[in-house]
Amino acid sequence: MASDTTNEELAEQFKAMLVGSDRPTAFGDEPAAQADDGASELDFLNAMRAFRAAREAGDPEKIAEAEEHLRSVVRGELTEGC
């Protein structure tokens, strides 16, 4: 029985470590602020997901909006620091 308590304690420690990190978790807590590198990657991934969802839905207007947003995110990444 002592191993169950130990496992629960380890799980709580691990959860506390994850929640305190910069990475999003499934625990419902807001992630800590991301570094600029992570923010641009997340922006791209979110824009790509939105584009794919619009494309799957088949709405030409939403596809065009999502495509333009994706292009602007990529454009911003390419021109950043220039």
Beta strands, then each sheet from edge to edge (+ up, - down):
end
